[in-house]
Amino acid sequence: MFESLSQRLSETVKRLSGRGRLTEENIRESLREVRIALLEADVALPVVKALIERVKVRAVGQEVLRSLSPGQALVKVVSDELTAVMGTANTELNLAAQPPAVVLMAGLQGAGKTTTVGKLARFLKERKKKKVMVVSCDVYRPAAIEQLRTLAEQVEVSFFPSEAGQDPVAIARAAVAAARREVIDVLIVDTAGRLHIDEAMMDEIKALHGALDPIETLFVVDSMTGQDAANTAKAFADALPLTGVVLTKTDGDARGGAALSVRYVTGRPIKFLGAGEKTDALEPFHPDRVAQRILGMGDVLSLVEEVERKVDQEKAHKLAEKVMKGKRFDLNDMRDQLEQMNNMGGLAGLMDKLPGMSNIPDSVKSKVNDGELKRMVAIIGSMTKKERRHPDLLNGSRKARVARGSGTQPADVNRLLKQFMQMEKMMSKLSKGGSKGLLRQMRGAMKGMGGMGGMPPMR
């Protein structure tokens, strides 16, 4: 998400950063490029106009022109205004209600409502320690109820059964009664969507809202619909007292215009971003962090939070102890590290949050793919236990056998072993010289390392 916008804005900012001082003329030219970048990213026109005007007022004022580093000052102004357009700060769910706190989900068919219900249930259960129940009032879409039942089982939350042909309001009321009996903290209600906004759909969801009086009414919208996402969100906001928006499929949209438009057009905060099908792929929306990502500054805070949450702390501690005691790092350890990385969204997910990624050429980025991680894990999985503990045993015939077993080529096995040797050296350096020794070794490795999948060195 935001790739094209990030690249364009980073190029503009880079040109300005080298200037000793800025003039109104070169600021005007830069803002024209920013405007084009925003429009190409499918940001709604009223949002583009308002954003550019706000940046212009601040940029041509004393704040930037008299700054010692005007290029950096302008970057800060653009970052501040992008953040302001998207809502300044993260807005958490308000669950301060007599249990069960009811969360009503609204949106068009195909936006990812049901999947988002499952993700939100997992988020509330794991991160907020809530007892959650889900219920489907979608009595029209084939298999909608069964899909939610399956998701509830996956994330281990309560599921209230319903059937096609039942009255949606009756289902909702029965679910609330059941949630009270079972002392549920949060009841999430999935609703029917349509392929487009129609009167019958709006009447039904208004009736559900009236019957439930939910503490949160979230509008789920597909970010890949671009400007239409903002227009649809506004139509729902006019019909329902929405409390927030969930943007879905953000992993499939390189433009990101919806994120910049929805908050401004609806006046409702974006509360979550959904990416991918996995039930853990839901993140709170932080406007300031997203603005930094758009400007190529990365999102280190979110990365740190993700590491703390998803890395197996016990395995990490055992590996640290093993290395510090001078024991040999083996291929079992390497496989654990690769699997941990995959759990955190893979290489692409990590790169998206690292500063300066917009400056890396597309030809390099395209070679960083999560298929390489899975291939490496498969290669290690095709080895015997003895080979994983003692990689030196892997001669030509063993490598050929491992390649056949993992569906790869002997050259892939050789590349993995080369990368293993580099990791082993780093771990050995850490056991001998502590963290300073490891840092020196990592710098050397980064200079000479070709990267995964034959990636050229990053300079």
C-alpha positions in Angstrom: 0.0 0.0 0.0 1.1 3.6 -0.8 4.0 2.4 -3.0 3.4 4.7 -6.0 2.5 7.7 -3.8 5.5 7.1 -1.5 7.9 6.9 -4.5 6.6 10.1 -6.1 6.6 12.1 -2.8 10.1 10.8 -1.8 11.5 11.9 -5.1 10.0 15.4 -4.7 11.2 15.7 -1.1 14.7 14.4 -2.0 15.1 17.2 -4.7 14.1 19.8 -2.1 16.3 18.4 0.7 19.5 19.4 -1.1 18.5 23.0 -1.5 20.2 25.6 0.8 17.0 27.6 0.8 13.5 27.4 -0.6 11.7 30.0 -2.6 7.9 30.3 -3.1 8.6 29.4 -6.8 10.3 26.0 -6.1 7.8 25.2 -3.3 5.0 25.9 -5.8 6.6 23.5 -8.3 7.0 20.8 -5.7 3.4 21.2 -4.5 2.3 20.7 -8.1 4.1 17.4 -8.2 2.6 16.4 -4.8 -0.8 17.2 -6.2 -0.2 15.0 -9.2 1.1 12.2 -7.0 -2.0 12.4 -4.8 -4.4 12.3 -7.8 -2.5 9.3 -9.3 -2.9 7.6 -6.0 -6.7 7.9 -6.4 -7.1 10.4 -3.6 -10.5 12.2 -3.8 -10.2 15.6 -5.5 -11.7 17.6 -2.5 -9.1 16.0 -0.3 -6.2 16.8 -2.6 -7.3 20.5 -2.8 -7.7 20.8 0.9 -4.4 19.1 1.6 -2.4 21.1 -0.9 -3.8 24.4 0.3 -3.0 23.6 4.0 0.6 22.6 3.0 1.0 25.7 0.9 -0.1 28.1 3.6 2.5 26.6 6.0 5.2 26.0 3.4 5.4 29.6 2.1 5.3 31.0 5.6 8.2 31.7 7.9 8.1 28.1 9.3 9.8 26.7 6.2 11.5 29.6 4.4 13.5 30.7 7.4 14.4 27.2 8.5 18.1 26.1 8.5 17.1 23.0 6.6 14.1 24.0 4.5 13.8 20.7 2.7 13.4 18.8 6.0 11.0 21.5 7.3 8.8 21.0 4.2 8.9 17.2 4.8 7.6 17.8 8.3 4.8 20.0 7.1 3.7 17.5 4.5 3.9 14.7 7.1 1.9 16.8 9.6 -0.8 17.6 7.1 -1.1 14.0 5.8 -1.5 12.9 9.4 -4.2 15.6 10.0 -6.2 14.5 7.0 -6.2 10.9 8.2 -7.3 11.8 11.7 -4.2 12.8 13.8 -4.1 9.8 16.2 -5.4 6.3 16.5 -9.0 6.0 17.6 -9.6 2.9 19.7 -12.8 1.0 19.9 -15.1 2.2 22.6 -16.2 -0.8 24.5 -17.3 1.0 27.7 -20.8 -0.4 27.8 -22.9 -2.7 29.9 -21.8 -6.2 28.6 -22.1 -7.3 26.0 -20.7 -4.3 24.1 -22.3 -4.7 20.6 -20.2 -4.0 17.5 -22.3 -3.8 14.3 -20.4 -4.3 11.0 -21.8 -2.7 7.8 -20.6 -2.5 4.2 -21.1 -3.7 0.6 -20.9 -7.3 -0.5 -17.4 -8.4 -1.3 -15.7 -5.7 1.0 -14.5 -8.4 3.4 -17.0 -8.0 6.2 -17.2 -11.6 7.4 -13.4 -12.0 7.3 -13.0 -8.8 9.2 -15.4 -10.0 11.9 -13.2 -13.0 12.4 -10.0 -10.8 12.5 -11.6 -8.4 14.9 -12.8 -11.2 17.2 -9.2 -12.5 17.3 -7.8 -9.0 17.9 -10.2 -8.4 20.9 -9.6 -11.9 22.3 -5.8 -11.8 22.1 -4.8 -8.2 22.5 -7.7 -6.9 24.6 -8.4 -10.1 26.6 -12.1 -9.9 25.9 -14.6 -12.8 25.8 -16.1 -12.5 22.3 -19.2 -13.9 20.5 -19.9 -13.5 16.8 -23.2 -13.8 15.0 -24.2 -13.6 11.3 -27.4 -11.8 10.3 -26.6 -12.3 6.6 -29.4 -14.6 5.6 -29.1 -14.0 1.9 -25.5 -14.8 0.8 -24.9 -18.6 0.4 -22.6 -20.0 3.0 -22.2 -16.7 4.8 -23.2 -18.2 8.1 -21.0 -21.3 7.6 -18.1 -19.1 6.8 -18.4 -17.2 10.1 -18.8 -20.4 12.0 -15.5 -21.7 10.5 -13.8 -18.4 11.4 -15.1 -18.5 15.0 -13.7 -22.0 15.4 -10.3 -20.9 14.0 -10.0 -17.9 16.4 -11.6 -19.8 19.3 -14.5 -17.5 20.1 -18.2 -18.2 20.7 -20.5 -18.5 17.7 -24.3 -17.9 17.9 -26.1 -20.0 15.3 -28.5 -18.6 12.7 -30.2 -19.9 9.6 -31.1 -18.6 6.1 -34.7 -17.4 6.0 -34.7 -16.1 9.6 -35.5 -12.5 10.4 -32.1 -10.6 10.9 -33.5 -8.5 13.8 -34.8 -11.6 15.6 -31.4 -13.2 15.2 -29.6 -10.2 16.6 -31.9 -9.9 19.6 -31.5 -13.6 20.4 -27.7 -13.3 20.1 -27.7 -10.4 22.6 -29.8 -12.5 25.1 -27.4 -15.4 24.7 -24.4 -13.1 25.1 -25.8 -11.8 28.4 -26.4 -15.4 29.6 -22.8 -16.4 28.8 -21.3 -13.3 30.3 -19.8 -12.2 26.9 -17.8 -9.0 26.8 -18.2 -8.1 23.1 -20.8 -9.3 20.6 -19.8 -8.7 16.9 -22.7 -8.7 14.5 -22.1 -9.5 10.8 -24.7 -8.1 8.4 -25.8 -8.7 4.8 -24.2 -6.7 2.1 -25.4 -5.9 -1.4 -23.4 -5.3 -4.6 -24.4 -1.7 -4.5 -26.2 0.7 -2.1 -30.0 0.2 -2.2 -33.0 1.2 -0.2 -33.8 -2.3 1.1 -30.3 -2.8 2.3 -30.3 0.5 4.2 -33.7 -0.1 5.7 -32.5 -3.5 7.0 -29.3 -2.3 8.6 -31.2 0.7 10.1 -33.6 -1.7 11.7 -30.7 -3.8 13.1 -29.1 -0.6 14.4 -32.3 0.4 16.1 -32.8 -3.0 17.7 -29.2 -3.4 18.9 -28.2 0.2 19.8 -24.6 -0.8 19.2 -21.7 1.0 21.0 -19.7 0.8 17.7 -21.0 0.8 14.2 -18.0 0.1 11.8 -18.1 0.5 8.1 -16.0 -2.1 6.2 -14.8 -0.9 2.9 -12.5 -2.3 0.2 -9.5 0.0 -0.2 -9.0 -1.2 -3.8 -12.1 0.7 -4.9 -10.2 3.9 -4.6 -12.3 7.1 -4.7 -15.5 4.9 -4.7 -14.5 3.8 -1.2 -14.8 7.3 0.1 -18.2 7.9 -1.8 -19.6 4.6 -0.4 -18.5 5.4 3.1 -20.1 8.8 2.9 -23.4 7.2 1.8 -23.4 4.8 4.8 -22.3 7.7 7.1 -25.3 9.7 6.0 -27.7 6.7 6.7 -26.1 5.4 9.9 -24.4 6.9 12.9 -21.0 5.3 12.0 -18.3 5.4 14.7 -15.5 4.2 12.5 -14.1 2.7 9.3 -12.2 -0.5 8.6 -10.1 -0.5 5.3 -9.7 -4.0 3.9 -7.4 -5.5 1.2 -4.7 -2.8 1.8 -2.1 -5.4 0.8 -3.5 -5.4 -2.7 -3.6 -1.6 -3.3 -0.3 0.1 -4.1 -2.0 3.5 -4.4 -3.6 4.1 -0.9 -5.9 6.9 -2.0 -8.8 5.5 0.1 -6.9 5.9 3.4 -6.3 9.5 2.6 -9.9 10.2 1.5 -12.3 8.2 3.8 -11.5 10.1 7.0 -11.9 13.5 5.3 -15.0 12.7 3.3 -16.9 10.9 6.1 -15.6 12.7 9.2 -15.4 9.2 10.8 -12.0 7.8 12.0 -10.3 4.9 10.3 -9.9 2.4 13.1 -8.3 -0.6 11.5 -6.4 -1.7 8.4 -7.0 -5.3 7.1 -4.4 -7.0 4.9 -4.6 -10.5 3.6 -6.8 -13.5 4.5 -5.0 -14.6 7.7 -7.0 -14.0 10.9 -4.1 -12.0 12.5 -3.9 -9.6 9.6 -5.7 -6.7 11.2 -3.8 -3.7 12.6 -5.0 -0.5 14.4 -4.7 2.5 12.1 -2.1 5.1 13.2 -2.3 8.2 11.0 1.1 9.5 12.0 2.8 6.1 11.3 1.0 5.8 7.9 2.1 9.4 7.0 5.7 8.4 7.8 5.4 5.3 5.6 4.0 7.4 2.7 7.1 9.7 2.9 9.4 6.7 2.9 10.4 7.0 6.6 9.1 3.5 7.5 7.1 2.5 10.5 9.6 1.3 13.0 7.1 1.5 16.0 4.7 -0.9 14.3 7.5 -3.2 13.4 8.8 -3.3 17.0 5.2 -4.0 18.3 4.9 -6.8 15.7 8.2 -8.4 16.8 7.1 -8.3 20.4 3.8 -9.8 19.7 4.6 -12.4 17.1 8.1 -13.6 17.8 8.2 -16.8 20.0 10.0 -15.3 23.0 10.8 -18.8 24.4 12.5 -19.9 21.2 14.3 -16.5 20.9 15.6 -16.9 24.5 16.8 -20.4 23.9 18.7 -19.4 20.8 20.3 -16.5 22.6 21.4 -18.8 25.4 22.7 -21.3 22.9 24.7 -18.8 21.0 26.2 -17.1 24.1 27.3 -20.4 25.4 29.3 -20.9 22.2 27.1 -23.8 20.9 26.9 -24.2 17.2 24.1 -22.5 15.2 22.6 -25.1 13.0 19.9 -25.4 10.2 17.2 -26.2 12.7 17.9 -22.7 14.3 17.9 -21.1 10.8 14.5 -22.7 10.0 13.1 -21.4 13.2 14.2 -17.9 12.3 12.7 -18.1 8.8 9.4 -19.3 10.2 9.4 -16.5 12.7 10.0 -14.0 9.9 7.1 -15.6 7.9 4.8 -15.2 10.9 5.5 -11.5 10.9 4.2 -11.0 7.4 7.2 -12.2 5.5 10.0 -10.1 3.9 7.6 -7.9 2.0 5.7 -7.0 5.2 8.9 -6.2 7.0 10.3 -4.1 4.1 7.2 -2.0 4.1 7.9 -0.8 7.6 11.6 -0.2 7.2 12.8 3.4 6.6 14.2 4.3 3.1 12.5 1.4 1.3 11.0 3.8 -1.3 14.5 4.5 -2.4 15.2 0.9 -3.3 14.7 0.2 -7.0 11.7 -1.8 -8.0 14.0 -4.3 -9.8 15.5 -5.1 -6.3 12.1 -5.1 -4.4 10.5 -7.4 -6.9 13.1 -10.1 -6.0 12.2 -9.9 -2.3 9.3 -12.3 -2.1 7.9 -14.6 0.5 8.0 -17.5 -1.9 11.8 -17.5 -1.3 11.3 -17.9 2.5 8.9 -20.9 2.0 11.3 -22.4 -0.5 14.2 -22.2 2.1 12.0 -23.8 4.8 11.1 -26.6 2.4 14.8 -27.2 1.6 15.7 -27.5 5.2 12.6 -29.7 5.8 13.9 -32.2 3.2 17.1 -32.8 5.1 17.6 -35.5 7.7 17.9 -34.6 11.3 21.6 -35.4 11.2 22.1 -33.1 8.1 20.3 -30.2 9.8 22.6 -30.6 12.8 25.8 -31.1 10.7 25.4 -29.3 7.3 29.0 -30.3 6.4 27.6 -33.8 5.6 25.8 -32.4 2.6 27.9 -33.6 -0.4 26.8 -33.5 -4.0 24.5 -36.5 -4.0 22.8 -35.5 -0.7 22.2 -32.0 -2.1 20.6 -33.5 -5.2 18.4 -35.6 -3.0 17.4 -32.6 -0.9 16.6 -30.6 -4.0 14.4 -33.4 -5.4 12.5 -33.7 -2.1 11.8 -29.9 -1.8 11.0 -29.4 -5.5 14.0 -27.1 -6.0 17.4 -27.2 -7.8 20.8 -28.1 -6.3 21.8 -24.4 -7.0 19.0 -23.4 -4.5 20.4 -25.7 -1.9 23.9 -24.3 -2.4 22.5 -20.7 -2.1 20.7 -21.6 1.2 23.9 -23.2 2.6 25.8 -20.0 1.7 23.3 -17.9 3.5 23.4 -20.3 6.4 27.2 -19.9 6.6 26.8 -16.1 6.8 24.3 -16.5 9.6 26.5 -19.0 11.4 29.4 -16.5 11.2 27.3 -13.8 12.7 26.2 -16.0 15.6 29.8 -17.1 16.2 30.9 -13.5 16.3 28.2 -12.7 18.8 29.3 -15.5 21.2 32.9 -14.2 21.0 32.6 -10.5 20.9 29.1 -9.7 22.2 26.7 -7.3 20.4 29.5 -5.1 19.1 31.2 -8.0 17.4 27.9 -9.0 15.8 27.3 -5.4 14.5 30.7 -5.4 12.9 30.0 -8.7 11.3 26.6 -7.6 10.1 28.0 -4.5 8.4 30.5 -6.7 6.6 27.8 -9.2 5.6 25.5 -6.5 4.2 28.3 -5.2 2.0 29.1 -8.5 0.5 25.7 -10.3 0.6 23.9 -10.8 -2.6 20.6 -11.2 -0.8 17.9 -13.8 -1.1 17.0 -15.3 -4.4 20.0 -13.8 -6.1 19.2 -10.2 -5.1 21.9 -7.7 -6.1 23.7 -6.0 -3.2 21.9 -2.9 -1.8 24.2 0.1 -2.1 
